[in-house]
Amino acid sequence: MSKIVTQKLSGKLLVLVIVFAIGLGLGREYSTRNSAIQQTEKDTPKVFVSEIYDKIKENYWNNISDGELLDLFKISMDKNGGNVAVAKFENKDKFLAAVDKITAGMNEEQKNRFIITVAGSVISSLAPAGRSGLYTQKQEEQLKNTVSNINPEKDLYKDLGLAKGASGAAVAEAYQKKAAELSLDKSPEAKEKLKTITYAKDTLTQKDTKERYDTNQVEPTLFNKVIAPGILYVQFKKFSPTSLDEFQKAFESYKDNPGLNALIFDLRGNIGGAIDATAYFLGFFLGKGQYAFDFYHKGEYLPFKTATDKLPSLTKYKQVVVLVDQNSQSSAEMMAAALKKYHVGVVVGVPTKGWGTVERVFPLVTQISKKEKYSIFLVHSITLRDDNLPIEGRGVDPDVKITDSNWTTQLLLYFNNPTLVETVKSVL
């Protein structure tokens, strides 16, 4: 009997020992995990900054040295109250150790604010200053909308006093009524309002552009019309994912008009955009496989060739004028430079903006905040103009500068077409 009781007690004791051992193991595992989580959270600022440092070194257009980049971080840390004890960081490890030391006494909010401010300041100071940046999700979304030519805050129907989805006929009627009212008002505000409603009318009375706007809120990037006998006018406002299709359809719609032989291709105010499409646009003019333009990245020239055949409906335009101004930038400058280089068209206007950078978004694996997701918007390459000099800071020089008193005479020497010259003059 006592033997049985002893066996039962031994069994219970064994169970208790096993349970205790399991509990001890789980406790150690929890403690280890918790410690690892705390260590990870402690290291997050350092890891976040380290990834940004590496992304810049790998992807920035210029061969920036470690010394130059460390100096930028040092300056930014000093400006933002970092109180770095050394005059220079010897290497990246010393820099990261300083980040650890400076943020050690800060709470989470202070750490985040300090690191974001320092990193953002460094990125935006990279040459050309102000082109690169540390982007939030909202900023990245705004960038995507800009490239896609979507403005969530704008309602073209509302500009005409209509409900969304109103018919093309209702749009035309509303426009006529508002335009008649505005024509009586000679103020600058009325003129701007007339431009706004004209844009809304042009967008919402054409089948393709209305369908794109109604479906995805994508606004058109091309407008075209026969502006004078024998002359087609095409205004290209920006490069977006829909522009290539718009371009083809615009010229296809005039392919059976035998009287057209001159083209005014208006790139004034074109802010660029989807730069990858440039090789396709130029192919329509130059043909496939032509040397189109270069990107310059880390000391190397990256040549791009045209990616499409000549557009049949475009070949009949033997006299082409390309209009540019001080607000033509980025992809528009590259396009103007290539058309000038191959003598496809005569570039007329004033020197372009000189915005010769190609930016890309680089996601970050490490995130410093649970409330926000950051990425780097970084200048990846710079572009070159027709003489192989960088567009950045120079722009593209027109063949005919409208600041010259005899510019119309110069243009007449190219084409000997008085009607075309007078039409260009009226457009300008």
N, C-alpha and C positions, 0 to 999 in steps of 0.2 A: 504493500500500500504506500509506504513512504517512498519506495523506489519510483512508483508511478507518479507521485506528487513531485518528486525531484525532477523527473523527466519533463513533466508539464512546465515546471518553473524554468528549467533550462531552455525549453522550446520558446517560452515567452521572452526570456532574456535574449535569446538569439534573434528573435523578431525585432525586439527593441534596439538591439545593436545594429541590425541591418537598416532599420528605419532611421536610426541616428546617423549611420554612415551615409545613407542616401541624402538625408537632410543636410549633412555637412558638405557633401559633394555639390549638391544644388546651391547651397549657400556660397561655396567657393566660386562656383561657376557664375552665379549672379554677381558676386563681388568683382570677379574678373571682368565680366561683361560691362558692369557699371563703371568700373575703373577705365576700361577701354573707351567707353562712350565719352566719359569725362575728358580723357586724354585727347580723343578725336576732336571734341568741341574746343578744347584748349588750343589744339594745333590748327584749327580751321583757318584763322586769319593768315597764318604762315603759309599753309598749303594753297589757299586762295590766291595770295599774292605771288607765290612761286609759279603757279600755273599761268597767271597773267604775264609774268616775266618771260616764261618759256614761249608762250604764244606770240609775244612781240618779237622775240629773237628768231622764231621759225618763220613768221609770216609777214612781217613789216617789209615794205618795199626796199628799204635801204639796208646795207650791211652795218647796222648799228653795233658798236662794240660793247662788251660787258661794262667797261669803264664808263662809257657814255650813258648807258641805261642806268647803272648804279648811281651816277651823279644826278640823274633826273629824279630818281626815287629819294635820294638824300635831300635835294632841294625841296621837294614836295613835303617830305616828312617834317623838315625844319619849319616850313611855312605854316604847317597845320598843327604846331605845338608838339612835335615829336621829341624835341630836345635830344637829338642824337649826339652822343658824347664824342664821336670821332669826326675828323675832318673829311675823311673819305672811307667808303667801304672797300676793303681789299678784294672781296669776292662776293659771290651770291650768298654763300653760307653765312658770312659775317652780317650781311644785310638782313637775312631771315632771322638771325639771332637777335638783331636789334629790334625787329618787328615783335618778336616774342617778349623781349624785355619791356618795350614801351607799352604794349597792350596788357601786360600781366596784371596791372592794378585797375584796369577798366572793367566796368560792367558790360554786358552783352551789347546794349544799345550804343555805348560809347565806342566800343571796339568796331562795330559795324560802320558807324559814322566816320570814324578815323580812317579805316582801311579803304572804304569806298571813296572818300574824298581824296586820299593820297593816290590811289590807283587811277581814279578818273582824271586827276590833274596831270599825271604822267602821260597817260594815253593821249589826252587832248593836246599836249605840248609837243607831240611828235610832229616833225615837219611833213607836209605843210600844217602849221598849227591850226587846230580847230576842226580838222577833217575827220580825225579818229575820235572815238569816245567809248566809255563804259556804258552800255545800254541796258535799261530795264526792259521787262517784257512789253510794257506799254510803248516804249520808244521803238522797239523792234517791230511791233505791230503797226505803228504809224509809218515806219519805213516801208513795210510790205504794202501798205495801202497807197503810199506815194508812188512806189514803183508800178503798182497795178492801176494807178490813176483812179483811186477810189477815195472819196471824201465823205466819211460817215456823217459829218456835221452839215453837209450841203444837201438841199432838196430842190432839184431843178423844177419839179412840178409846183412847189411852193412859190418859187420865184415868179411863176405865171399866175399864181392864185388858184391853182387846181389841186385836186386830190391825186394821190399817187395812182399811176396806171391809167390816167385819162387818155382818151383816144387821140390819135394824131390830128384829127379834124378839130377836136376841142382845143388842142394846143395851138394850132394855127389861128383859130378864132380869138383865143385869149391874147395871143401875141399881137394881132392886128389892133385889138382894142387898146392894149397898154402902150403899144408903139405910137398910136395916134395921139394919146394923151401926152406922152413924153416929148413928142415932136414940138409941142407948144411951149415946152420949158427949155430955155437955152442955158441953164445952169450946168456946171461941170458934173454935179451929182446926177442930173437927168441923163447926161451923156453916158455916164458909167452904168446907170440903171438900164439904159437901152442896150449897151453891150451885154449885160448880164442876161436880159430876157432874149436877146438875139441868139446867144449861145445856147440857152435852154431850148429855144424853138428849133435851132439847127440840129440839136441832139435828139429831140423827141419827135421830130416829124420824119426822120429817116428810119426805115424798118430795122436795119441791122443795129444802128446805134441805140435806138429805143429799146430793142430787145435785150441788148447787153446791159443797159442801164436798169431796166425793169427787173432783170434776173439777178444781177450781181452788183448793181450800183456802179458799174465801170463806165467812166466817161470816155468819149471818143478822143483820139489823139490826132486825127487828120480831118481837115475840111477841104473841099475842092469845089471848083466851079469854072465854067468857061467865062473868062473875065473880059475877053476882047476877041474879035474875029481871029481864029487860028491859034489862040493862046489859052492854055489850061493853067489855072492857078491852083497849087496845092500847098496848104499850110500844114506843116508838121509841128505839133506843139511839144511832144515829148515821146520818148521811147518807152513803151510798156509792152506787156505780154501779148496784147491784142493788136499792136501797131502793124505787125507784119501782114496779118490778114486784112486789116483796114487798107494798107498800102496797095496790096494786090487787087482788092475789090474796087478801089478808087480808079485805078487805071483800066481795069477790065470794063468798067462801065462806059468808057469812052473809046474802046477799041474799034467800034464801027463808025466812028466819026472821022471821015477822011480829011476834013478841013483842018484838023489840029496838027501843028508841026512845031510849036514852040511851047516851052514849059517854064513857069516861074515856080521854083521850089523854095518855099519860105521856111527857113530855119531860125528866124528871129524869135528870141524868147524861149527857144527850145532848151529845156533844162537837162536834157539827157535822160538817163534812167537805166533801162535794161540793156547794159552795154554788150552783152553776149550776142544780141541780135544784130549788131552793126555789120558783122561779116555777111549776114544774109541780105540786108538791105543793099550793101555795096555790090553784092553778086547780081542783083537785079539790073544795076547799071553797067558793071564791068564784065560780068560772066564768071563762071565758076573757076576756082583755082588761081585767081589773080592775087598777087601779093598786095594785101590791103593796108595793113598797119602793124605797128609794133607795140608791145608792152615792154616796159623796162622794169626788171625785178632783180634785186641783189646783184647788180653789175652785169646782168645778162639781158640780151634782147630776145624777146619771145615773139617771133613773127606769126601773124595770122593771115590766112588766105580766105578769099571769098568762098562762101559755102553754097551758093545757088547759081543756077544758070541765068542768063539775061532774061528779063521779063519781056515776052513778045509784045505786049501792049505798051511797053515803054520805049521800044526802039525807034518808033516813028518821030520822036521828039528830037530833031536835029539841032535845035537851038535851045539851050538850057541856061537859065539864070538861077544861081543859088544865092538867096538873100540871107545875110547874117548881121548880127548886131552885138553890142557889148553884153547882152544877156544870153547869147548862144553859148552853151557850155557842154563839157563832158563828151558824151557820145555824139552830139551834134557837131562839136568841133572836130572830132575824128572823121566824121562823115564829110564835112566841108573840106578838110585837108586832103582826103583821098580823092574826092571829085576834082579838086584843083590839081592834084598831082597827075592824074590821068587825063586832064583836059576834057573831062566829060561835060563840065559846065563852067561858066564864068562866075566866080564868087564876087558878089557886090555887097557893099555895106561899109562897116567899120570893123577894126580888129575885135575878135571874139573875147570872151571873158577870161580865158586862160585858166580854166578849171580842169587841169589835166591829170586827175587822179582816178584810180579804180579802187573802190572800197568793197570789202566783203565782211560778212558777219561770221564770227568764230564763236561757237558755243563754249561755255565753261562747264567742266565736269563738277568741280568743287563750287559750292554755293555758300556764301558767308552768312546768309540770312534765310530763315525758313519762310519769311514773308515775301521774298522777292527772288526772281531768277535773273541773273545777269549774263550778258554776252559782250564780246568785244567787237566794235565796229572799227575796222582797221584799214588804213591805206595799204593795199597789197601791191599795186603796181602804179607806174606813171605812164602816160601816153605821149606819143611823139607826133609831130606835125609833118607836113610834106617835105621839109628840109632836114628831117631827123633830129631837130632840136625839140626839147620837151615843150609840150603845150602849156604846162604849168607856169603861170606868171608871165607868159608871152602871148598866148592866144594864137589864132590863125589870122594871117594878114589877107585881106581880100585882094583879088586881082584889080578891082576898080573900087577906089575909096570915094564914098559919096561926100566926103569933106573937101574933095578937090572941086574947084569951081567948074572945071570942064569934064566932070565925070560922065555926063551924058554923051559927050563927043567920044570919049574913050570907049564907052560901051558900044557906040555905033560902029566903031572900027572893028569890033569883034564880029558883029552880026549883020551890019548894014540893013537893019530892020527897024525903021523909024517907029512903026506901030508898037513893037516890043519895047523899045526904049521908052516911049511915052507911057506905056502901060506900067513898066517898072517904076517910073517916076511917080505915077499916080498912086501906086501901092505904097511907096515910101512916104 
